[in-house]
Amino acid sequence: MVASTPRRLPRPAVALLAVSLLIGWSELAPVHLPHKALSPPLDDEQTHKAVEEVANQAQLEQDDPSVRLMPHPPAGPDNLEICCLHANILDFYLLNVLSHHSTDNQHTRRLRSDLSRISHDLEAHGCNITRYHDHQHAVKFRQRYFEHGQHRRTKALGEVDILFYYLQDYC
């Protein structure tokens, strides 16, 4: 009976295995959990439909679609800070835009109700809306809004979809 000798791995293979372990082949891949919104209406299909309907209708009524009221989100801050910044703008929408818009349309009624819920939920999650009142992003939005004259509410309604998408992305 011939004794079997253990098979030896060539040294390059051992070195490759060691390097592979060091660079992370043995680590578990990071788990990406689904994004859970801070407010249920942010993930609701009917809210999304209402946002689209109201924005599309207002966009048809705009006189200058090339001007944008909503600035792009600032680079650098974390998601919660950008979320709270847009919650401040949402509060402005609720007080100055949607409160003056007719509720004859079912989409407008739903939008107003759902955006109010989002605002309430974000405050419950720690967004101090007044803290962002003087942030340059919020100030720039309000300046552009008031510079737009008598058509400013229509222009803002035409961009409610942009605000909603920012809230979805960062909240």
PESULRA-V115993 format. One record per backbone hydrogen bond with DSSP energy under -1.0 kcal/mol. NH is the residue of the N-H (numbers start at 1). CO is the residue of the C=O. E is the energy in kcal/mol with one decimal. If there is no record, write none. Layout:
BEGIN
nh->NH co->CO e->E
nh->NH co->CO e->E
END
This chain:
BEGIN
nh->14 co->10 e->-1.6
nh->15 co->11 e->-2.5
nh->16 co->12 e->-2.4
nh->17 co->13 e->-2.4
nh->18 co->14 e->-2.5
nh->19 co->15 e->-2.5
nh->20 co->16 e->-2.5
nh->21 co->17 e->-2.2
nh->22 co->18 e->-2.0
nh->23 co->19 e->-2.1
nh->25 co->20 e->-2.3
nh->38 co->171 e->-2.5
nh->42 co->39 e->-1.7
nh->43 co->40 e->-1.9
nh->48 co->44 e->-2.1
nh->49 co->45 e->-2.2
nh->50 co->46 e->-2.2
nh->51 co->47 e->-2.6
nh->52 co->48 e->-2.3
nh->53 co->49 e->-2.6
nh->54 co->50 e->-2.5
nh->55 co->51 e->-2.6
nh->56 co->52 e->-2.8
nh->57 co->53 e->-2.2
nh->58 co->54 e->-2.2
nh->59 co->55 e->-2.5
nh->60 co->56 e->-1.5
nh->67 co->64 e->-1.1
nh->82 co->78 e->-2.1
nh->83 co->79 e->-2.9
nh->84 co->80 e->-2.7
nh->85 co->81 e->-2.1
nh->86 co->82 e->-2.2
nh->87 co->83 e->-1.9
nh->88 co->84 e->-1.6
nh->89 co->85 e->-1.4
nh->90 co->86 e->-2.5
nh->91 co->87 e->-2.3
nh->92 co->88 e->-1.8
nh->93 co->89 e->-2.4
nh->94 co->90 e->-2.5
nh->95 co->91 e->-2.1
nh->96 co->92 e->-2.9
nh->97 co->93 e->-2.0
nh->98 co->93 e->-2.6
nh->100 co->97 e->-1.1
nh->101 co->98 e->-1.1
nh->109 co->105 e->-2.0
nh->110 co->106 e->-2.3
nh->111 co->107 e->-2.7
nh->112 co->108 e->-2.6
nh->113 co->109 e->-2.3
nh->114 co->110 e->-3.1
nh->115 co->111 e->-2.8
nh->116 co->112 e->-1.9
nh->117 co->113 e->-1.9
nh->118 co->114 e->-2.5
nh->119 co->115 e->-2.4
nh->120 co->116 e->-2.4
nh->121 co->117 e->-2.9
nh->122 co->118 e->-2.7
nh->123 co->119 e->-2.0
nh->124 co->120 e->-2.1
nh->125 co->121 e->-1.4
nh->126 co->123 e->-1.6
nh->127 co->122 e->-2.5
nh->129 co->127 e->-1.2
nh->131 co->128 e->-1.2
nh->132 co->129 e->-1.2
nh->133 co->130 e->-1.4
nh->135 co->132 e->-1.1
nh->139 co->135 e->-2.7
nh->140 co->136 e->-2.5
nh->141 co->137 e->-1.9
nh->142 co->138 e->-2.4
nh->143 co->139 e->-2.6
nh->144 co->140 e->-2.4
nh->145 co->141 e->-2.5
nh->146 co->142 e->-2.6
nh->147 co->143 e->-2.1
nh->149 co->146 e->-1.0
nh->151 co->148 e->-1.0
nh->152 co->149 e->-1.7
nh->155 co->151 e->-2.4
nh->156 co->152 e->-2.7
nh->157 co->153 e->-2.6
nh->158 co->154 e->-2.0
nh->159 co->156 e->-1.1
nh->160 co->157 e->-1.2
nh->163 co->159 e->-1.9
nh->164 co->160 e->-2.5
nh->165 co->161 e->-2.5
nh->166 co->162 e->-2.3
nh->167 co->163 e->-2.5
nh->168 co->164 e->-2.6
nh->169 co->165 e->-2.7
nh->170 co->166 e->-2.5
nh->171 co->167 e->-2.2
END
